[in-house]
Every structure is written in structure tokens, then in C-alpha cells.
Amino acid sequence: MCRYVIVIILVLYQSYSFSQEHHIVKTPDTSSAIQYVKQSSNQIESSLLLKDTLHLSQLLHPDLILGHSNGWTESKNSLLQHLTGTKVSYTAFNNIVFSNIHIVNNRVVTLQKTLDASGNLEGQPFDIRLKILEVWISEGRKWLLLARQSVKIPSDQ
């Protein structure tokens, strides 16, 4: 009977040790993941300003859903298409503040930030303060923007 108990304990210990090693291997370095996602999020704004669709395309997931503060929703393809046209152009993104970054698991990161955006929409200038929620997903060694929703912050806040 004692032999069976010892064997069971050894098997459980081995299983526990293996699962712990496996977990450690799969856990990303959270500080580097956060830095990479913050940097990539800033690159989205830079690419929008420069209308750099090549770089933007590398940062966006093929299934991107992008919700604007005016209720307009875009896919990756429509964003890239509208950006090269005259429908929308951005002139500045200022006062970017990251308020919350949460690593959901080793493949998903949510990020919240606020910023001031300026530009032109169908020939009309705009200045707007936005609160933005982004969802980033890891594919291989790259983090891609999967979803982004912007809401207008009232000017009295």
C-alpha cells in the first residue's frame, strides 16, 4: 500500500512540475509585451498621420473592426482605402495618455488611452478629444490590432 502512495505522489509531483514549467514557458514577458503594444499603438497614430498604408497594414489584423466616435465602423480594407482618398485626413494626435493596459492572457492585450485628434472629414476640419479602447492579439511574434473603439470625450471634461 505504501508503494502505491509513493508512486501516486511521484506521478502527481511530476505532473505538477511539468505543468509549472509549461506555464512558465508560455507566459510572455509582460513588461516587453506592454512596451511593444504601446509602441505599436503609437505607430498606428503615426501611420494615420502619414497615410502610410504599408506600415499600417502590418499593424492591423485582417479581421479588424474599427469604430469611430461618430458611429462609423470600418474594416481593415475600408480603413486603408479611405485613408488614401480624400474622405478623411488626420493632421495631429496630441496629449496621448495611456490609462490602462491589461494582459488578458498570453495572446490578448487590452489598452485604453486618451488623445486629442485633429484633421479633416470630407473637407470639414475637426478637433476632438477621444477615449480609445484597443484590443491587440498576438500572432506568432507580432501583436496586431484586432479591434478599436473611440468615443468622444465632452469638452467640459
Backbone bond lengths (Angstrom), bond angles and torsions (degrees), N, CA, C in turn:
res aa  C-N    CA-C-N  psi(-1)  N-CA   C-N-CA  omega(-1)  CA-C   N-CA-C  phi
1 M - - - 1.455 - - 1.528 110.87 -
2 C 1.330 115.39 -41.88 1.454 120.49 -179.69 1.527 111.00 -62.13
3 R 1.337 117.32 -37.63 1.468 121.36 178.30 1.521 110.51 -61.09
4 Y 1.316 117.42 -41.51 1.470 121.18 -179.82 1.525 111.38 -64.63
5 V 1.295 116.80 -39.99 1.472 121.28 178.44 1.518 109.69 -63.49
6 I 1.335 116.27 -44.51 1.465 120.51 179.76 1.532 109.89 -63.94
7 V 1.310 117.91 -43.14 1.468 121.54 178.98 1.530 109.67 -62.30
8 I 1.304 117.58 -44.74 1.480 121.01 179.69 1.522 109.88 -62.31
9 I 1.318 117.66 -43.79 1.465 120.62 178.96 1.523 110.59 -62.10
10 L 1.321 117.48 -43.71 1.467 120.49 178.79 1.524 111.40 -63.26
11 V 1.314 117.83 -42.25 1.469 121.46 178.91 1.524 110.07 -63.57
12 L 1.333 116.32 -45.42 1.469 119.52 178.56 1.527 111.30 -63.16
13 Y 1.328 116.81 -41.22 1.454 120.50 178.62 1.530 111.28 -62.32
14 Q 1.330 115.99 -44.71 1.466 121.18 178.06 1.529 110.10 -60.12
15 S 1.321 116.34 -45.29 1.469 120.46 -179.95 1.515 110.39 -62.61
16 Y 1.325 116.25 -43.98 1.456 120.85 179.62 1.524 110.49 -63.11
17 S 1.325 116.78 -46.53 1.463 120.91 179.91 1.519 111.08 -61.17
18 F 1.319 116.64 -43.99 1.462 120.08 -179.64 1.518 110.75 -64.08
19 S 1.330 117.43 -43.37 1.462 119.25 -178.59 1.516 110.49 -65.83
20 Q 1.325 118.64 -35.49 1.451 121.21 178.32 1.529 110.72 -66.97
21 E 1.313 117.91 -44.06 1.464 121.04 177.20 1.515 110.32 -60.81
22 H 1.305 116.16 -46.51 1.462 121.21 -179.31 1.525 110.61 -59.21
23 H 1.332 116.75 -42.35 1.456 121.23 179.78 1.533 110.75 -64.23
24 I 1.312 116.85 -42.89 1.454 120.32 -179.35 1.525 110.88 -63.65
25 V 1.316 117.36 -40.47 1.460 120.85 179.45 1.527 111.08 -63.42
26 K 1.336 116.88 -39.02 1.460 119.91 -175.53 1.521 113.17 -82.46
27 T 1.333 118.98 -16.73 1.453 121.08 -178.18 1.523 109.50 -75.69
28 P 1.334 118.20 124.46 1.460 119.48 -179.71 1.523 110.67 -75.08
29 D 1.291 115.78 159.34 1.454 120.28 171.31 1.519 105.97 -70.46
30 T 1.318 116.07 105.30 1.465 119.81 -171.32 1.517 112.90 -61.04
31 S 1.321 118.30 -38.57 1.464 118.97 -178.93 1.521 111.29 -65.76
32 S 1.329 118.48 -38.72 1.464 119.75 179.42 1.529 110.52 -73.12
33 A 1.329 118.46 -35.28 1.470 120.52 176.67 1.519 109.86 -63.65
34 I 1.323 117.13 -44.32 1.466 121.14 179.54 1.525 110.41 -62.83
35 Q 1.337 116.68 -46.14 1.469 119.68 179.39 1.524 111.25 -61.08
36 Y 1.324 116.76 -43.15 1.459 121.05 -179.18 1.533 111.12 -63.31
37 V 1.333 116.61 -43.95 1.468 120.15 -179.31 1.526 110.53 -67.60
38 K 1.332 118.47 -41.33 1.471 120.83 176.99 1.529 110.68 -60.81
39 Q 1.317 115.56 -45.30 1.461 120.36 179.35 1.533 110.61 -62.70
40 S 1.319 116.99 -43.73 1.467 120.84 179.08 1.517 111.22 -65.08
41 S 1.324 117.03 -37.69 1.458 120.86 177.44 1.530 110.59 -62.34
42 N 1.323 116.69 -42.41 1.474 120.31 176.20 1.526 111.08 -65.05
43 Q 1.330 117.32 -35.15 1.465 120.76 178.67 1.530 111.35 -66.48
44 I 1.335 117.30 -29.34 1.470 120.16 175.39 1.526 108.58 -59.16
45 E 1.347 116.28 -50.13 1.475 120.01 179.92 1.527 111.14 -60.24
46 S 1.325 117.57 -45.19 1.475 120.86 179.15 1.522 111.30 -59.91
47 S 1.320 116.35 -42.92 1.471 120.68 179.98 1.520 111.45 -66.71
48 L 1.331 117.15 -36.02 1.473 119.95 176.76 1.532 110.32 -65.07
49 L 1.328 117.08 -42.07 1.468 120.82 178.76 1.526 111.80 -61.95
50 L 1.328 115.77 -44.73 1.461 121.56 -176.21 1.528 113.34 -84.75
51 K 1.347 116.37 -4.81 1.469 122.19 -174.34 1.530 110.31 54.90
52 D 1.325 114.31 39.31 1.461 122.01 -178.47 1.533 108.59 -86.51
53 T 1.315 115.88 82.77 1.462 120.90 -175.49 1.527 112.45 -68.69
54 L 1.322 118.47 -27.73 1.462 121.04 178.35 1.528 110.55 -65.41
55 H 1.322 116.13 -51.11 1.466 119.88 179.35 1.523 111.04 -66.79
56 L 1.324 116.33 -41.14 1.463 121.18 178.85 1.522 110.64 -60.03
57 S 1.323 116.04 -41.75 1.460 120.93 -180.00 1.528 111.77 -60.13
58 Q 1.320 116.93 -33.07 1.469 121.49 179.80 1.521 112.28 -74.60
59 L 1.340 117.82 -19.47 1.460 122.13 -178.61 1.530 112.87 -95.66
60 L 1.325 116.75 -13.26 1.467 121.47 -173.68 1.522 111.93 -103.28
61 H 1.308 116.07 136.45 1.460 122.18 175.82 1.529 108.62 -71.67
62 P 1.327 119.13 145.47 1.472 120.95 179.20 1.536 113.38 -57.68
63 D 1.340 117.82 -27.65 1.466 121.80 -179.64 1.521 112.93 -98.65
64 L 1.334 117.35 24.03 1.464 122.23 -178.58 1.529 112.04 -51.89
65 I 1.338 115.13 137.94 1.462 122.40 167.64 1.520 105.22 -122.63
66 L 1.320 116.67 119.45 1.452 122.16 -178.17 1.523 108.48 -119.63
67 G 1.318 116.04 116.29 1.460 121.05 179.72 1.516 110.61 -104.76
68 H 1.338 115.81 122.97 1.461 121.39 178.23 1.520 110.17 -85.64
69 S 1.324 116.19 162.82 1.465 121.01 -177.91 1.526 112.72 -67.61
70 N 1.326 117.43 -17.77 1.468 120.36 179.33 1.530 112.43 -91.28
71 G 1.332 116.64 7.19 1.454 120.85 178.79 1.523 114.21 93.51
72 W 1.306 117.09 -8.09 1.457 123.12 179.73 1.526 108.68 -71.97
73 T 1.325 117.82 132.42 1.461 122.99 -179.90 1.525 109.46 -117.90
74 E 1.321 115.21 138.83 1.465 119.78 -179.18 1.523 111.39 -131.88
75 S 1.315 113.52 156.58 1.463 122.23 170.35 1.530 107.29 -98.47
76 K 1.300 115.87 176.84 1.462 120.09 176.52 1.532 109.95 -58.62
77 N 1.327 116.61 -47.94 1.469 120.16 -177.56 1.521 112.39 -63.13
78 S 1.337 117.31 -42.98 1.466 118.39 -178.38 1.522 111.15 -69.54
79 L 1.330 117.92 -35.30 1.462 120.34 176.56 1.521 110.62 -61.62
80 L 1.318 116.76 -48.49 1.465 120.38 -179.42 1.525 111.35 -63.82
81 Q 1.324 116.72 -37.27 1.464 121.08 179.13 1.531 110.84 -68.90
82 H 1.326 118.02 -47.00 1.472 120.84 -179.25 1.519 111.73 -66.40
83 L 1.315 116.52 -33.24 1.458 120.00 -178.66 1.521 112.10 -65.51
84 T 1.322 117.47 -35.25 1.470 120.03 -179.45 1.526 112.03 -79.24
85 G 1.316 117.54 -17.36 1.461 121.11 178.89 1.516 111.55 -88.91
86 T 1.322 115.29 -159.90 1.460 120.77 -177.67 1.529 112.41 -106.50
87 K 1.318 117.80 2.58 1.466 120.75 -177.51 1.531 111.66 -60.88
88 V 1.317 116.48 -47.23 1.461 120.19 -179.65 1.522 110.39 -138.37
89 S 1.315 115.32 140.92 1.464 120.87 172.18 1.525 107.35 -143.64
90 Y 1.307 114.68 141.24 1.462 120.83 179.99 1.513 108.75 -105.85
91 T 1.341 116.32 140.03 1.461 120.33 -179.92 1.521 112.80 -111.42
92 A 1.339 117.42 -23.06 1.474 119.58 179.32 1.524 110.92 -163.76
93 F 1.318 114.36 146.73 1.459 123.58 167.93 1.521 105.46 -128.20
94 N 1.319 116.67 115.50 1.460 121.40 -176.36 1.523 110.94 -125.35
95 N 1.330 114.24 166.90 1.467 121.98 175.72 1.522 112.66 52.06
96 I 1.320 116.47 46.70 1.461 121.00 179.47 1.528 108.54 -76.58
97 V 1.328 114.77 121.94 1.469 120.78 -179.60 1.525 108.37 -129.77
98 F 1.329 116.26 121.23 1.459 121.57 175.45 1.527 107.51 -85.16
99 S 1.339 115.99 124.42 1.456 118.63 -176.44 1.520 113.63 -107.73
100 N 1.320 118.25 -24.03 1.459 119.64 -176.68 1.522 108.85 -159.62
101 I 1.320 115.44 124.19 1.461 120.99 173.79 1.520 106.32 -126.87
102 H 1.311 115.24 126.43 1.462 120.09 -175.84 1.527 109.52 -128.91
103 I 1.320 116.53 123.74 1.453 120.95 175.15 1.527 106.67 -87.10
104 V 1.332 115.78 108.81 1.456 121.46 -177.60 1.520 109.78 -71.58
105 N 1.301 116.70 -46.97 1.464 123.81 173.93 1.524 106.15 -157.23
106 N 1.293 118.23 -167.97 1.463 118.34 -176.00 1.526 113.41 -75.71
107 R 1.338 118.12 4.01 1.465 120.80 178.99 1.518 113.93 -123.53
108 V 1.339 119.21 -11.65 1.461 121.32 -174.62 1.529 110.27 -132.16
109 V 1.337 115.18 133.05 1.461 122.36 175.79 1.525 107.65 -130.03
110 T 1.338 115.94 133.71 1.459 120.17 171.66 1.523 107.71 -106.37
111 L 1.312 114.68 146.83 1.457 121.14 -175.51 1.518 108.10 -139.84
112 Q 1.323 117.52 135.21 1.459 121.97 173.35 1.514 108.26 -118.94
113 K 1.327 114.96 142.16 1.458 119.42 176.99 1.520 109.03 -153.61
114 T 1.313 114.89 162.75 1.461 120.95 171.78 1.518 107.54 -122.08
115 L 1.321 115.62 152.86 1.462 120.91 177.16 1.522 110.20 -160.57
116 D 1.317 114.94 163.05 1.460 122.53 172.54 1.521 107.19 -104.19
117 A 1.332 116.22 126.55 1.470 121.24 -179.50 1.522 109.49 -115.90
118 S 1.326 115.18 141.73 1.462 122.31 174.89 1.516 108.02 -131.89
119 G 1.324 115.24 149.76 1.451 119.24 178.51 1.500 112.15 171.31
120 N 1.332 115.13 -158.04 1.456 122.46 178.85 1.525 108.79 -133.36
121 L 1.333 115.29 133.51 1.453 121.70 175.24 1.515 107.28 -120.48
122 E 1.331 115.72 112.84 1.465 122.90 -177.62 1.533 111.33 50.33
123 G 1.346 114.52 45.42 1.451 120.90 175.66 1.521 115.23 84.77
124 Q 1.300 118.58 -6.52 1.461 122.23 -179.80 1.535 109.95 -102.51
125 P 1.343 116.81 125.63 1.461 118.90 179.65 1.540 111.49 -68.91
126 F 1.318 115.58 150.07 1.462 119.48 175.11 1.519 110.46 -142.56
127 D 1.305 114.45 148.66 1.467 124.27 170.34 1.514 105.44 -132.95
128 I 1.316 116.10 127.15 1.454 119.52 -173.61 1.527 110.04 -147.94
129 R 1.314 115.44 142.66 1.478 120.89 173.16 1.518 106.39 -99.43
130 L 1.344 116.09 128.31 1.463 121.21 -173.63 1.520 112.29 -122.61
131 K 1.309 114.54 146.09 1.464 122.23 165.89 1.518 104.69 -108.79
132 I 1.328 116.64 131.04 1.463 121.64 -172.24 1.528 109.73 -126.52
133 L 1.311 115.33 136.25 1.452 122.55 171.82 1.519 107.27 -115.08
134 E 1.317 116.43 125.84 1.464 121.67 178.38 1.523 109.71 -119.55
135 V 1.324 115.66 145.82 1.457 122.43 174.09 1.528 106.54 -120.25
136 W 1.327 115.68 120.93 1.455 122.92 -179.31 1.523 108.95 -110.96
137 I 1.322 115.73 142.34 1.465 120.71 179.81 1.531 108.38 -127.16
138 S 1.321 114.47 140.23 1.457 120.52 179.20 1.520 109.26 -88.04
139 E 1.322 114.96 127.27 1.465 121.22 174.89 1.516 106.44 -127.10
140 G 1.318 114.68 104.78 1.460 118.54 -174.50 1.511 108.91 70.27
141 R 1.291 116.88 -123.68 1.460 121.36 179.36 1.526 112.24 -102.18
142 K 1.337 117.01 7.31 1.464 120.82 -177.81 1.518 110.68 -111.59
143 W 1.317 115.76 146.15 1.455 121.83 171.74 1.523 107.10 -103.14
144 L 1.330 116.54 128.97 1.462 121.95 -178.22 1.524 110.02 -121.24
145 L 1.322 116.03 143.77 1.459 121.19 177.21 1.517 109.03 -74.57
146 L 1.337 116.57 117.01 1.458 122.61 -178.96 1.523 111.57 -95.06
147 A 1.334 117.11 -37.59 1.464 120.88 -178.28 1.515 109.14 -151.28
148 R 1.336 114.23 147.93 1.467 120.78 178.77 1.513 108.04 -149.56
149 Q 1.328 116.50 129.44 1.458 121.18 176.92 1.522 108.96 -128.62
150 S 1.324 115.29 128.34 1.467 121.43 178.22 1.523 109.49 -110.02
151 V 1.306 116.41 141.63 1.470 121.89 172.06 1.514 108.97 -130.23
152 K 1.305 115.20 145.40 1.456 121.18 -179.47 1.518 109.25 -76.17
153 I 1.330 115.23 133.31 1.457 121.05 173.62 1.523 106.78 -93.22
154 P 1.324 118.30 123.85 1.468 120.01 179.13 1.528 111.46 -54.95
155 S 1.324 116.99 145.03 1.460 121.74 -174.24 1.531 112.84 -64.35
156 D 1.330 119.04 -17.71 1.458 120.37 179.35 1.531 112.86 -84.62
157 Q 1.327 118.17 2.50 1.471 121.12 179.23 1.502 111.63 -108.77
